[in-house]
Amino acid sequence: MNITILVIILAFVLIFKFLIVIPEGFHGVVVFLGKYNRTLTPGLNFIFYPFERVQKVDIREQVMDIPTQEAITKDNVSCMIDGIVRFKVLNPSVAIFKVQNYTSQISAKAQTALRDVIGSITLDEILTKRAEIAEQIKIIVDAAAEQWGVDISAIEIQNIEIPADMKRAMAQQAEAERDKKARIIKAEGEKEASIKLAEAAQILSGAKGALELRTLQTLKEISADPSEKIIMTIPNTFFEMTAGNKSH
């Protein structure tokens, strides 16, 4: 009786050894006597224990940091840049058996590609074309990762640090550009205003009584606080009379 119970227990243990559950988001790489045999999908799977071993591989999209890299731009400006790599394993057997530690390989390739791309462009391009730079790095890294059974989904540049003296120079340049635009806009406004004033003066000079009405309107505008102003009115004919007396 005891032997029967022992056999039943041993049978259950062996059954559990022959069965393996692969969770969703993973694949199982099966090795038979040290050689790759097949890849298991998520769910309940059967293996030939103890001759087969299973290694689980995460096939979900993963994120890896690109450590801060010091790079020199095409115009000889030193800057510190970091970013992230988004990738996923497409072929688990290749990722496990064709390369040693595929995550380290991706990180090293991304760092090298980042420095190479930054070295081929100017600082202004780095600051204004992040997306294009990231796409160039992605193409380089993806070409290598494809051989490792990995797909690079995206590469993003996060932080760009430049020297403090360069920041001051860029701030002065930006301020000068804003001052230049402000002066141009002001000059254009004065030009347009002078044209309109000339047109208005021509219209007023040709309309009888228009200049007197404009004078009264001006008096109204400047007399908002009468206690601070003294206004003396002189007839327009006064100047004509003065000019006539001088001629005599």
Secondary structure, DSSP 8 states (H G I E B T S, - for coil): -HHHHHHHHHHHHHHHHHEEEE-TTEEEEEEETTEEEEEE-SEEEE--TTTEEEEEEE-S-EEEEEEEEEEE-TTS-EEEEEEEEEEEES-HHHHHHSSS-HHHHHHHHHHHHHHHHHTTS-HHHHHH-HHHHHHHHHHHHHHHHGGGTEEEEEEEEEEEE--HHHHHHHHHHHHHHHHHHHHHHHHHHHHHHHHHHHHHHHHHHHSTTHHHHHHHHHHHHH-SSGGG-------THHHHHHHHHHH-
